[in-house]
Amino acid sequence: VMKTMQRLAQTIVSLTPATHFLVANEEDGIIYRYGIWDDDKSSDDDDHTTIIKAALDAIGSSRAGRVALPSEHPASNLLPTSATRCILVQSIDGYGSGGKS
């Protein structure tokens, strides 16, 4: 599974303007991340859980299961400062412990 996730992340970063890739859910926290994290602003697992929940809550109002968040959104604390211009959050059903990721 991790090899597949790595290939997916490399493809997205290579073929889109994206610079970082992160998979997370409320139960497991950060499952996978790809990119250079030189200034992780939030390293506490409890902080991560709260921030991930805020990002997933933002998706709740989206019919397509994806939203673009501004750099001021709490989710920006999961990314390096250089990668927060536009944060795209996509819902994935059933990854990790289940539920939304």
HURA-V536962 format. One line per field, one symbol per residue. phi: phi as a letter, one per 20 degrees, with the letter a starting at -180 (. if undefined). psi: psi as a letter, one per 30 degrees, with the letter a starting at -180 (. if undefined). burial: 1 if it has 24 or more other ideal C-beta (glycine too) atoms within 12 Angstrom, else 0. A space follows every 10 residues. Layout:
phi=???
psi=???
burial=???
This chain:
phi=.fffffffff ffffdcffdb cbdbbffdmf ebbcpedebg ecdegffgff fffffffffg eefenbbddf fefggffecf gfddgbdedc ecememeome c
psi=eeeeeeeeee eeeeglfkfl kkklleefbk ekkkajjfij fjfkeeeeee eeeeeeeeff gkefgklkkl ffkfffffll efggekjkkk kkkgkbglak .
burial=0000000110 0000000111 1111110011 1111000000 0100000100 1111110110 0000001010 0011111110 0011001111 1000100001 1
